[in-house]
Amino acid sequence: MSARSERDADLDLGITKSGMDPSVAGALSYLLGFITGILFYILEKDNPFVRFHALQSTMVFGGLFVVMMTLRIVPVLGFVLNFFLSIAGFSIWLFMMVKASQGVAFKLPVVGDIAERNL
């Protein structure tokens, strides 16, 4: 699956088991971070677009969750780093929800390639 440009947004993304639009399901994969990512990855077995976004969401926000929980044990620096990671995580979350809702399979560096290989 390659990232699609904005002008290709009218291409057919297939169907989902739930019957919802794939771009909506892809965006919902990010809604609650890795929780909805896991849920959509398990439930959606046939649509590669939704599975890609679900797996990417699981890896990005699951990893971010682990890093932020680990940083909580570091007194001052951990708090500062968590603050900046929270801002970065929110920005990524918002950006990816918009891209998925537009029907674009935007690949984040490293994680996107891994998600694409493991569909």
Residue pairs with C-beta under 8 A, 6 or more apart in sequence:
1 48
1 49
1 52
1 105
1 116
1 119
2 105
3 104
3 105
3 106
3 107
4 11
4 103
4 104
4 105
5 104
6 102
6 104
9 102
9 103
9 104
10 103
11 103
13 21
13 22
13 23
13 47
13 49
13 103
14 22
14 46
14 47
14 48
14 49
15 22
15 46
15 47
16 22
16 25
16 44
16 46
16 47
16 50
17 43
17 44
17 45
17 46
17 47
18 25
18 43
18 44
22 47
22 49
22 50
22 103
23 49
23 100
23 101
23 102
23 103
24 101
25 40
25 44
25 47
25 50
25 53
26 49
26 50
26 52
26 53
26 54
26 100
26 101
26 103
26 105
27 53
27 97
27 98
27 100
27 101
28 36
28 40
29 36
29 37
29 40
29 41
29 50
29 53
29 54
29 56
29 57
29 100
30 36
30 37
30 53
30 57
30 61
30 93
30 96
30 97
30 100
31 97
33 57
33 61
33 62
33 64
33 65
33 93
34 57
34 58
34 59
34 60
34 61
34 62
34 65
36 54
36 57
37 53
37 54
37 55
37 56
37 57
37 58
37 59
37 61
37 62
38 54
38 58
39 54
40 50
40 51
40 53
40 54
40 57
41 51
41 54
41 55
41 58
44 50
44 51
44 54
45 51
48 119
49 103
49 105
51 119
52 105
52 115
52 116
52 119
53 96
53 100
53 105
55 115
55 118
55 119
56 96
56 107
56 108
56 111
56 112
56 115
57 96
59 111
59 114
59 115
60 92
60 96
60 108
60 111
61 89
61 93
63 111
64 85
64 89
67 85
68 82
68 85
68 86
68 89
71 77
71 78
71 81
71 82
71 85
72 78
72 82
74 81
92 108
95 106
96 106
96 108
99 106
100 106
106 112
107 113
107 115
107 116
